[in-house]
């Protein structure tokens, strides 16, 4: 696939899946066994992509991502992003706080056969937990 086609898959990941909450897009843009890589300090370490999405959308159903940069080379696409959301559902066993939160981070995606095969994520888990009042 071309670099532009790879960038289009990643753009759909943010716009169609996360912002529009169109879960049928999962099969179109991700491999069934997509590998997730989170830093050890990541607050949420889901066992699968579907669990991650479901958990996040229960806790933050109005989450909205903004893409700031997309850089691609070969089969890799890197995205710098930010989001806004309101915690209206259970998150990591904690009840909803109804607090507005923001975060920013960088993801790297490996695209294979037009779908996301691997994803590395780096966001501010500590900052998110502080905004929620879970930790000080």
Phi and psi in radians as a Rosetta constraint file:
Dihedral C 1 N 2 CA 2 C 2 CIRCULARHARMONIC -1.377 0.35
Dihedral N 2 CA 2 C 2 N 3 CIRCULARHARMONIC 2.827 0.35
Dihedral C 2 N 3 CA 3 C 3 CIRCULARHARMONIC -1.042 0.35
Dihedral N 3 CA 3 C 3 N 4 CIRCULARHARMONIC -0.718 0.35
Dihedral C 3 N 4 CA 4 C 4 CIRCULARHARMONIC -1.130 0.35
Dihedral N 4 CA 4 C 4 N 5 CIRCULARHARMONIC -0.656 0.35
Dihedral C 4 N 5 CA 5 C 5 CIRCULARHARMONIC -1.162 0.35
Dihedral N 5 CA 5 C 5 N 6 CIRCULARHARMONIC -0.700 0.35
Dihedral C 5 N 6 CA 6 C 6 CIRCULARHARMONIC -1.099 0.35
Dihedral N 6 CA 6 C 6 N 7 CIRCULARHARMONIC -0.739 0.35
Dihedral C 6 N 7 CA 7 C 7 CIRCULARHARMONIC -1.118 0.35
Dihedral N 7 CA 7 C 7 N 8 CIRCULARHARMONIC -0.605 0.35
Dihedral C 7 N 8 CA 8 C 8 CIRCULARHARMONIC -1.148 0.35
Dihedral N 8 CA 8 C 8 N 9 CIRCULARHARMONIC -0.663 0.35
Dihedral C 8 N 9 CA 9 C 9 CIRCULARHARMONIC -1.087 0.35
Dihedral N 9 CA 9 C 9 N 10 CIRCULARHARMONIC -0.784 0.35
Dihedral C 9 N 10 CA 10 C 10 CIRCULARHARMONIC -1.174 0.35
Dihedral N 10 CA 10 C 10 N 11 CIRCULARHARMONIC -0.660 0.35
Dihedral C 10 N 11 CA 11 C 11 CIRCULARHARMONIC -1.078 0.35
Dihedral N 11 CA 11 C 11 N 12 CIRCULARHARMONIC -0.726 0.35
Dihedral C 11 N 12 CA 12 C 12 CIRCULARHARMONIC -1.105 0.35
Dihedral N 12 CA 12 C 12 N 13 CIRCULARHARMONIC -0.620 0.35
Dihedral C 12 N 13 CA 13 C 13 CIRCULARHARMONIC -0.969 0.35
Dihedral N 13 CA 13 C 13 N 14 CIRCULARHARMONIC -0.819 0.35
Dihedral C 13 N 14 CA 14 C 14 CIRCULARHARMONIC -1.377 0.35
Dihedral N 14 CA 14 C 14 N 15 CIRCULARHARMONIC -0.806 0.35
Dihedral C 14 N 15 CA 15 C 15 CIRCULARHARMONIC -1.376 0.35
Dihedral N 15 CA 15 C 15 N 16 CIRCULARHARMONIC -0.889 0.35
Dihedral C 15 N 16 CA 16 C 16 CIRCULARHARMONIC -1.367 0.35
Dihedral N 16 CA 16 C 16 N 17 CIRCULARHARMONIC -0.813 0.35
Dihedral C 16 N 17 CA 17 C 17 CIRCULARHARMONIC -1.322 0.35
Dihedral N 17 CA 17 C 17 N 18 CIRCULARHARMONIC -0.998 0.35
Dihedral C 17 N 18 CA 18 C 18 CIRCULARHARMONIC -1.402 0.35
Dihedral N 18 CA 18 C 18 N 19 CIRCULARHARMONIC -0.853 0.35
Dihedral C 18 N 19 CA 19 C 19 CIRCULARHARMONIC -1.342 0.35
Dihedral N 19 CA 19 C 19 N 20 CIRCULARHARMONIC -0.694 0.35
Dihedral C 19 N 20 CA 20 C 20 CIRCULARHARMONIC -1.596 0.35
Dihedral N 20 CA 20 C 20 N 21 CIRCULARHARMONIC -0.168 0.35
Dihedral C 20 N 21 CA 21 C 21 CIRCULARHARMONIC 1.041 0.35
Dihedral N 21 CA 21 C 21 N 22 CIRCULARHARMONIC 0.611 0.35
Dihedral C 21 N 22 CA 22 C 22 CIRCULARHARMONIC -1.584 0.35
Dihedral N 22 CA 22 C 22 N 23 CIRCULARHARMONIC 1.518 0.35
Dihedral C 22 N 23 CA 23 C 23 CIRCULARHARMONIC -1.191 0.35
Dihedral N 23 CA 23 C 23 N 24 CIRCULARHARMONIC -0.327 0.35
Dihedral C 23 N 24 CA 24 C 24 CIRCULARHARMONIC -1.203 0.35
Dihedral N 24 CA 24 C 24 N 25 CIRCULARHARMONIC -0.267 0.35
Dihedral C 24 N 25 CA 25 C 25 CIRCULARHARMONIC -1.190 0.35
Dihedral N 25 CA 25 C 25 N 26 CIRCULARHARMONIC -0.413 0.35
Dihedral C 25 N 26 CA 26 C 26 CIRCULARHARMONIC -0.885 0.35
Dihedral N 26 CA 26 C 26 N 27 CIRCULARHARMONIC -0.882 0.35
Dihedral C 26 N 27 CA 27 C 27 CIRCULARHARMONIC -1.170 0.35
Dihedral N 27 CA 27 C 27 N 28 CIRCULARHARMONIC -0.436 0.35
Dihedral C 27 N 28 CA 28 C 28 CIRCULARHARMONIC -1.399 0.35
Dihedral N 28 CA 28 C 28 N 29 CIRCULARHARMONIC -0.513 0.35
Dihedral C 28 N 29 CA 29 C 29 CIRCULARHARMONIC -2.046 0.35
Dihedral N 29 CA 29 C 29 N 30 CIRCULARHARMONIC -0.128 0.35
Dihedral C 29 N 30 CA 30 C 30 CIRCULARHARMONIC -2.223 0.35
Dihedral N 30 CA 30 C 30 N 31 CIRCULARHARMONIC 2.550 0.35
Dihedral C 30 N 31 CA 31 C 31 CIRCULARHARMONIC -1.214 0.35
Dihedral N 31 CA 31 C 31 N 32 CIRCULARHARMONIC 2.588 0.35
Dihedral C 31 N 32 CA 32 C 32 CIRCULARHARMONIC -0.989 0.35
Dihedral N 32 CA 32 C 32 N 33 CIRCULARHARMONIC -0.554 0.35
Dihedral C 32 N 33 CA 33 C 33 CIRCULARHARMONIC -1.908 0.35
Dihedral N 33 CA 33 C 33 N 34 CIRCULARHARMONIC 0.659 0.35
Dihedral C 33 N 34 CA 34 C 34 CIRCULARHARMONIC -0.920 0.35
Dihedral N 34 CA 34 C 34 N 35 CIRCULARHARMONIC 2.321 0.35
Dihedral C 34 N 35 CA 35 C 35 CIRCULARHARMONIC -1.617 0.35
Dihedral N 35 CA 35 C 35 N 36 CIRCULARHARMONIC 2.259 0.35
Dihedral C 35 N 36 CA 36 C 36 CIRCULARHARMONIC -1.839 0.35
Dihedral N 36 CA 36 C 36 N 37 CIRCULARHARMONIC 2.366 0.35
Dihedral C 36 N 37 CA 37 C 37 CIRCULARHARMONIC -2.164 0.35
Dihedral N 37 CA 37 C 37 N 38 CIRCULARHARMONIC 2.041 0.35
Dihedral C 37 N 38 CA 38 C 38 CIRCULARHARMONIC -2.066 0.35
Dihedral N 38 CA 38 C 38 N 39 CIRCULARHARMONIC 2.579 0.35
Dihedral C 38 N 39 CA 39 C 39 CIRCULARHARMONIC -1.138 0.35
Dihedral N 39 CA 39 C 39 N 40 CIRCULARHARMONIC 2.678 0.35
Dihedral C 39 N 40 CA 40 C 40 CIRCULARHARMONIC -0.963 0.35
Dihedral N 40 CA 40 C 40 N 41 CIRCULARHARMONIC -0.553 0.35
Dihedral C 40 N 41 CA 41 C 41 CIRCULARHARMONIC -1.476 0.35
Dihedral N 41 CA 41 C 41 N 42 CIRCULARHARMONIC 0.030 0.35
Dihedral C 41 N 42 CA 42 C 42 CIRCULARHARMONIC -1.068 0.35
Dihedral N 42 CA 42 C 42 N 43 CIRCULARHARMONIC 2.258 0.35
Dihedral C 42 N 43 CA 43 C 43 CIRCULARHARMONIC -1.079 0.35
Dihedral N 43 CA 43 C 43 N 44 CIRCULARHARMONIC -0.667 0.35
Dihedral C 43 N 44 CA 44 C 44 CIRCULARHARMONIC -1.997 0.35
Dihedral N 44 CA 44 C 44 N 45 CIRCULARHARMONIC 2.075 0.35
Dihedral C 44 N 45 CA 45 C 45 CIRCULARHARMONIC -2.070 0.35
Dihedral N 45 CA 45 C 45 N 46 CIRCULARHARMONIC 1.286 0.35
Dihedral C 45 N 46 CA 46 C 46 CIRCULARHARMONIC -1.208 0.35
Dihedral N 46 CA 46 C 46 N 47 CIRCULARHARMONIC 2.625 0.35
Dihedral C 46 N 47 CA 47 C 47 CIRCULARHARMONIC -1.353 0.35
Dihedral N 47 CA 47 C 47 N 48 CIRCULARHARMONIC -0.315 0.35
Dihedral C 47 N 48 CA 48 C 48 CIRCULARHARMONIC -2.648 0.35
Dihedral N 48 CA 48 C 48 N 49 CIRCULARHARMONIC 2.867 0.35
Dihedral C 48 N 49 CA 49 C 49 CIRCULARHARMONIC -1.078 0.35
Dihedral N 49 CA 49 C 49 N 50 CIRCULARHARMONIC -0.754 0.35
Dihedral C 49 N 50 CA 50 C 50 CIRCULARHARMONIC -1.098 0.35
Dihedral N 50 CA 50 C 50 N 51 CIRCULARHARMONIC -0.716 0.35
Dihedral C 50 N 51 CA 51 C 51 CIRCULARHARMONIC -1.133 0.35
Dihedral N 51 CA 51 C 51 N 52 CIRCULARHARMONIC -0.716 0.35
Dihedral C 51 N 52 CA 52 C 52 CIRCULARHARMONIC -1.060 0.35
Dihedral N 52 CA 52 C 52 N 53 CIRCULARHARMONIC -0.865 0.35
Dihedral C 52 N 53 CA 53 C 53 CIRCULARHARMONIC -1.062 0.35
Dihedral N 53 CA 53 C 53 N 54 CIRCULARHARMONIC -0.843 0.35
Dihedral C 53 N 54 CA 54 C 54 CIRCULARHARMONIC -1.065 0.35
Dihedral N 54 CA 54 C 54 N 55 CIRCULARHARMONIC -0.822 0.35
Dihedral C 54 N 55 CA 55 C 55 CIRCULARHARMONIC -1.052 0.35
Dihedral N 55 CA 55 C 55 N 56 CIRCULARHARMONIC -0.777 0.35
Dihedral C 55 N 56 CA 56 C 56 CIRCULARHARMONIC -1.139 0.35
Dihedral N 56 CA 56 C 56 N 57 CIRCULARHARMONIC -0.742 0.35
Dihedral C 56 N 57 CA 57 C 57 CIRCULARHARMONIC -1.294 0.35
Dihedral N 57 CA 57 C 57 N 58 CIRCULARHARMONIC -0.428 0.35
Dihedral C 57 N 58 CA 58 C 58 CIRCULARHARMONIC -1.200 0.35
Dihedral N 58 CA 58 C 58 N 59 CIRCULARHARMONIC -0.776 0.35
Dihedral C 58 N 59 CA 59 C 59 CIRCULARHARMONIC -1.318 0.35
Dihedral N 59 CA 59 C 59 N 60 CIRCULARHARMONIC -0.643 0.35
Dihedral C 59 N 60 CA 60 C 60 CIRCULARHARMONIC -2.360 0.35
Dihedral N 60 CA 60 C 60 N 61 CIRCULARHARMONIC 1.189 0.35
Dihedral C 60 N 61 CA 61 C 61 CIRCULARHARMONIC -1.123 0.35
Dihedral N 61 CA 61 C 61 N 62 CIRCULARHARMONIC -0.368 0.35
Dihedral C 61 N 62 CA 62 C 62 CIRCULARHARMONIC -1.757 0.35
Dihedral N 62 CA 62 C 62 N 63 CIRCULARHARMONIC 0.287 0.35
Dihedral C 62 N 63 CA 63 C 63 CIRCULARHARMONIC -0.943 0.35
Dihedral N 63 CA 63 C 63 N 64 CIRCULARHARMONIC 2.400 0.35
Dihedral C 63 N 64 CA 64 C 64 CIRCULARHARMONIC -2.393 0.35
Dihedral N 64 CA 64 C 64 N 65 CIRCULARHARMONIC 2.128 0.35
Dihedral C 64 N 65 CA 65 C 65 CIRCULARHARMONIC -1.682 0.35
Dihedral N 65 CA 65 C 65 N 66 CIRCULARHARMONIC 2.552 0.35
Dihedral C 65 N 66 CA 66 C 66 CIRCULARHARMONIC -2.074 0.35
Dihedral N 66 CA 66 C 66 N 67 CIRCULARHARMONIC 2.240 0.35
Dihedral C 66 N 67 CA 67 C 67 CIRCULARHARMONIC -1.515 0.35
Dihedral N 67 CA 67 C 67 N 68 CIRCULARHARMONIC 2.173 0.35
Dihedral C 67 N 68 CA 68 C 68 CIRCULARHARMONIC -1.743 0.35
Dihedral N 68 CA 68 C 68 N 69 CIRCULARHARMONIC -0.662 0.35
Dihedral C 68 N 69 CA 69 C 69 CIRCULARHARMONIC -2.561 0.35
Dihedral N 69 CA 69 C 69 N 70 CIRCULARHARMONIC 2.494 0.35
Dihedral C 69 N 70 CA 70 C 70 CIRCULARHARMONIC -2.247 0.35
Dihedral N 70 CA 70 C 70 N 71 CIRCULARHARMONIC 2.140 0.35
Dihedral C 70 N 71 CA 71 C 71 CIRCULARHARMONIC -2.215 0.35
Dihedral N 71 CA 71 C 71 N 72 CIRCULARHARMONIC 2.311 0.35
Dihedral C 71 N 72 CA 72 C 72 CIRCULARHARMONIC -2.356 0.35
Dihedral N 72 CA 72 C 72 N 73 CIRCULARHARMONIC 2.575 0.35
Dihedral C 72 N 73 CA 73 C 73 CIRCULARHARMONIC -2.681 0.35
Dihedral N 73 CA 73 C 73 N 74 CIRCULARHARMONIC 2.258 0.35
Dihedral C 73 N 74 CA 74 C 74 CIRCULARHARMONIC 1.039 0.35
Dihedral N 74 CA 74 C 74 N 75 CIRCULARHARMONIC -2.225 0.35
Dihedral C 74 N 75 CA 75 C 75 CIRCULARHARMONIC -1.668 0.35
Dihedral N 75 CA 75 C 75 N 76 CIRCULARHARMONIC 0.182 0.35
Dihedral C 75 N 76 CA 76 C 76 CIRCULARHARMONIC -1.931 0.35
Dihedral N 76 CA 76 C 76 N 77 CIRCULARHARMONIC 2.466 0.35
Dihedral C 76 N 77 CA 77 C 77 CIRCULARHARMONIC -2.282 0.35
Dihedral N 77 CA 77 C 77 N 78 CIRCULARHARMONIC 2.266 0.35
Dihedral C 77 N 78 CA 78 C 78 CIRCULARHARMONIC -1.951 0.35
Dihedral N 78 CA 78 C 78 N 79 CIRCULARHARMONIC 2.351 0.35
Dihedral C 78 N 79 CA 79 C 79 CIRCULARHARMONIC -2.235 0.35
Dihedral N 79 CA 79 C 79 N 80 CIRCULARHARMONIC 2.248 0.35
Dihedral C 79 N 80 CA 80 C 80 CIRCULARHARMONIC -1.707 0.35
Dihedral N 80 CA 80 C 80 N 81 CIRCULARHARMONIC 2.208 0.35
Dihedral C 80 N 81 CA 81 C 81 CIRCULARHARMONIC -2.362 0.35
Dihedral N 81 CA 81 C 81 N 82 CIRCULARHARMONIC 2.915 0.35
Dihedral C 81 N 82 CA 82 C 82 CIRCULARHARMONIC -2.525 0.35
Dihedral N 82 CA 82 C 82 N 83 CIRCULARHARMONIC 2.817 0.35
Dihedral C 82 N 83 CA 83 C 83 CIRCULARHARMONIC -2.520 0.35
Dihedral N 83 CA 83 C 83 N 84 CIRCULARHARMONIC 2.804 0.35
Dihedral C 83 N 84 CA 84 C 84 CIRCULARHARMONIC -2.191 0.35
Dihedral N 84 CA 84 C 84 N 85 CIRCULARHARMONIC 2.586 0.35
Dihedral C 84 N 85 CA 85 C 85 CIRCULARHARMONIC -2.862 0.35
Dihedral N 85 CA 85 C 85 N 86 CIRCULARHARMONIC 2.893 0.35
Dihedral C 85 N 86 CA 86 C 86 CIRCULARHARMONIC -2.147 0.35
Dihedral N 86 CA 86 C 86 N 87 CIRCULARHARMONIC 2.305 0.35
Dihedral C 86 N 87 CA 87 C 87 CIRCULARHARMONIC -1.455 0.35
Dihedral N 87 CA 87 C 87 N 88 CIRCULARHARMONIC 1.692 0.35
Dihedral C 87 N 88 CA 88 C 88 CIRCULARHARMONIC -1.980 0.35
Dihedral N 88 CA 88 C 88 N 89 CIRCULARHARMONIC 0.148 0.35
Dihedral C 88 N 89 CA 89 C 89 CIRCULARHARMONIC -2.484 0.35
Dihedral N 89 CA 89 C 89 N 90 CIRCULARHARMONIC 2.990 0.35
Dihedral C 89 N 90 CA 90 C 90 CIRCULARHARMONIC -1.048 0.35
Dihedral N 90 CA 90 C 90 N 91 CIRCULARHARMONIC 2.397 0.35
Dihedral C 90 N 91 CA 91 C 91 CIRCULARHARMONIC -2.428 0.35
Dihedral N 91 CA 91 C 91 N 92 CIRCULARHARMONIC 2.110 0.35
Dihedral C 91 N 92 CA 92 C 92 CIRCULARHARMONIC 0.942 0.35
Dihedral N 92 CA 92 C 92 N 93 CIRCULARHARMONIC 0.661 0.35
Dihedral C 92 N 93 CA 93 C 93 CIRCULARHARMONIC 1.423 0.35
Dihedral N 93 CA 93 C 93 N 94 CIRCULARHARMONIC -0.004 0.35
Dihedral C 93 N 94 CA 94 C 94 CIRCULARHARMONIC -1.724 0.35
Dihedral N 94 CA 94 C 94 N 95 CIRCULARHARMONIC 2.450 0.35
Dihedral C 94 N 95 CA 95 C 95 CIRCULARHARMONIC -1.169 0.35
Dihedral N 95 CA 95 C 95 N 96 CIRCULARHARMONIC 2.804 0.35
Dihedral C 95 N 96 CA 96 C 96 CIRCULARHARMONIC -1.004 0.35
Dihedral N 96 CA 96 C 96 N 97 CIRCULARHARMONIC 2.455 0.35
Dihedral C 96 N 97 CA 97 C 97 CIRCULARHARMONIC -1.796 0.35
Dihedral N 97 CA 97 C 97 N 98 CIRCULARHARMONIC -0.290 0.35
Dihedral C 97 N 98 CA 98 C 98 CIRCULARHARMONIC 1.044 0.35
Dihedral N 98 CA 98 C 98 N 99 CIRCULARHARMONIC 0.392 0.35
Dihedral C 98 N 99 CA 99 C 99 CIRCULARHARMONIC -1.579 0.35
Dihedral N 99 CA 99 C 99 N 100 CIRCULARHARMONIC 2.514 0.35
Dihedral C 99 N 100 CA 100 C 100 CIRCULARHARMONIC -1.402 0.35
Dihedral N 100 CA 100 C 100 N 101 CIRCULARHARMONIC 2.416 0.35
Dihedral C 100 N 101 CA 101 C 101 CIRCULARHARMONIC -2.311 0.35
Dihedral N 101 CA 101 C 101 N 102 CIRCULARHARMONIC 2.772 0.35
Dihedral C 101 N 102 CA 102 C 102 CIRCULARHARMONIC -2.375 0.35
Dihedral N 102 CA 102 C 102 N 103 CIRCULARHARMONIC 2.751 0.35
Dihedral C 102 N 103 CA 103 C 103 CIRCULARHARMONIC -2.712 0.35
Dihedral N 103 CA 103 C 103 N 104 CIRCULARHARMONIC 2.865 0.35
Dihedral C 103 N 104 CA 104 C 104 CIRCULARHARMONIC -2.555 0.35
Dihedral N 104 CA 104 C 104 N 105 CIRCULARHARMONIC 2.710 0.35
Dihedral C 104 N 105 CA 105 C 105 CIRCULARHARMONIC -3.041 0.35
Dihedral N 105 CA 105 C 105 N 106 CIRCULARHARMONIC -2.959 0.35
Dihedral C 105 N 106 CA 106 C 106 CIRCULARHARMONIC -2.374 0.35
Dihedral N 106 CA 106 C 106 N 107 CIRCULARHARMONIC 2.334 0.35
Dihedral C 106 N 107 CA 107 C 107 CIRCULARHARMONIC -2.076 0.35
Dihedral N 107 CA 107 C 107 N 108 CIRCULARHARMONIC 2.545 0.35
Dihedral C 107 N 108 CA 108 C 108 CIRCULARHARMONIC -2.086 0.35
Dihedral N 108 CA 108 C 108 N 109 CIRCULARHARMONIC 2.332 0.35
Dihedral C 108 N 109 CA 109 C 109 CIRCULARHARMONIC -2.044 0.35
Dihedral N 109 CA 109 C 109 N 110 CIRCULARHARMONIC 2.471 0.35
Dihedral C 109 N 110 CA 110 C 110 CIRCULARHARMONIC -1.899 0.35
Dihedral N 110 CA 110 C 110 N 111 CIRCULARHARMONIC 2.145 0.35
Dihedral C 110 N 111 CA 111 C 111 CIRCULARHARMONIC -1.763 0.35
Dihedral N 111 CA 111 C 111 N 112 CIRCULARHARMONIC 2.289 0.35
Dihedral C 111 N 112 CA 112 C 112 CIRCULARHARMONIC -2.351 0.35
Dihedral N 112 CA 112 C 112 N 113 CIRCULARHARMONIC 2.191 0.35
Dihedral C 112 N 113 CA 113 C 113 CIRCULARHARMONIC 0.952 0.35
Dihedral N 113 CA 113 C 113 N 114 CIRCULARHARMONIC 0.659 0.35
Dihedral C 113 N 114 CA 114 C 114 CIRCULARHARMONIC 1.386 0.35
Dihedral N 114 CA 114 C 114 N 115 CIRCULARHARMONIC 0.180 0.35
Dihedral C 114 N 115 CA 115 C 115 CIRCULARHARMONIC -2.356 0.35
Dihedral N 115 CA 115 C 115 N 116 CIRCULARHARMONIC 2.735 0.35
Dihedral C 115 N 116 CA 116 C 116 CIRCULARHARMONIC -1.259 0.35
Dihedral N 116 CA 116 C 116 N 117 CIRCULARHARMONIC 2.096 0.35
Dihedral C 116 N 117 CA 117 C 117 CIRCULARHARMONIC -1.774 0.35
Dihedral N 117 CA 117 C 117 N 118 CIRCULARHARMONIC -0.552 0.35
Dihedral C 117 N 118 CA 118 C 118 CIRCULARHARMONIC -2.534 0.35
Dihedral N 118 CA 118 C 118 N 119 CIRCULARHARMONIC 2.646 0.35
Dihedral C 118 N 119 CA 119 C 119 CIRCULARHARMONIC -2.511 0.35
Dihedral N 119 CA 119 C 119 N 120 CIRCULARHARMONIC 2.284 0.35
Dihedral C 119 N 120 CA 120 C 120 CIRCULARHARMONIC -1.912 0.35
Dihedral N 120 CA 120 C 120 N 121 CIRCULARHARMONIC 2.294 0.35
Dihedral C 120 N 121 CA 121 C 121 CIRCULARHARMONIC -2.168 0.35
Dihedral N 121 CA 121 C 121 N 122 CIRCULARHARMONIC 2.412 0.35
Dihedral C 121 N 122 CA 122 C 122 CIRCULARHARMONIC -2.442 0.35
Dihedral N 122 CA 122 C 122 N 123 CIRCULARHARMONIC 1.957 0.35
Dihedral C 122 N 123 CA 123 C 123 CIRCULARHARMONIC -2.330 0.35
Dihedral N 123 CA 123 C 123 N 124 CIRCULARHARMONIC -3.052 0.35
Dihedral C 123 N 124 CA 124 C 124 CIRCULARHARMONIC -1.768 0.35
Dihedral N 124 CA 124 C 124 N 125 CIRCULARHARMONIC 1.374 0.35
Dihedral C 124 N 125 CA 125 C 125 CIRCULARHARMONIC -1.074 0.35
Dihedral N 125 CA 125 C 125 N 126 CIRCULARHARMONIC -0.730 0.35
Dihedral C 125 N 126 CA 126 C 126 CIRCULARHARMONIC -1.066 0.35
Dihedral N 126 CA 126 C 126 N 127 CIRCULARHARMONIC -0.804 0.35
Dihedral C 126 N 127 CA 127 C 127 CIRCULARHARMONIC -1.080 0.35
Dihedral N 127 CA 127 C 127 N 128 CIRCULARHARMONIC -0.692 0.35
Dihedral C 127 N 128 CA 128 C 128 CIRCULARHARMONIC -1.088 0.35
Dihedral N 128 CA 128 C 128 N 129 CIRCULARHARMONIC -0.831 0.35
Dihedral C 128 N 129 CA 129 C 129 CIRCULARHARMONIC -1.113 0.35
Dihedral N 129 CA 129 C 129 N 130 CIRCULARHARMONIC -0.596 0.35
Dihedral C 129 N 130 CA 130 C 130 CIRCULARHARMONIC -1.197 0.35
Dihedral N 130 CA 130 C 130 N 131 CIRCULARHARMONIC -0.729 0.35
Dihedral C 130 N 131 CA 131 C 131 CIRCULARHARMONIC -1.082 0.35
Dihedral N 131 CA 131 C 131 N 132 CIRCULARHARMONIC -0.590 0.35
Dihedral C 131 N 132 CA 132 C 132 CIRCULARHARMONIC -1.373 0.35
Dihedral N 132 CA 132 C 132 N 133 CIRCULARHARMONIC -0.219 0.35
Dihedral C 132 N 133 CA 133 C 133 CIRCULARHARMONIC 1.394 0.35
Dihedral N 133 CA 133 C 133 N 134 CIRCULARHARMONIC 0.221 0.35
Dihedral C 133 N 134 CA 134 C 134 CIRCULARHARMONIC -1.259 0.35
Dihedral N 134 CA 134 C 134 N 135 CIRCULARHARMONIC -0.639 0.35
Dihedral C 134 N 135 CA 135 C 135 CIRCULARHARMONIC -2.349 0.35
Dihedral N 135 CA 135 C 135 N 136 CIRCULARHARMONIC 2.782 0.35
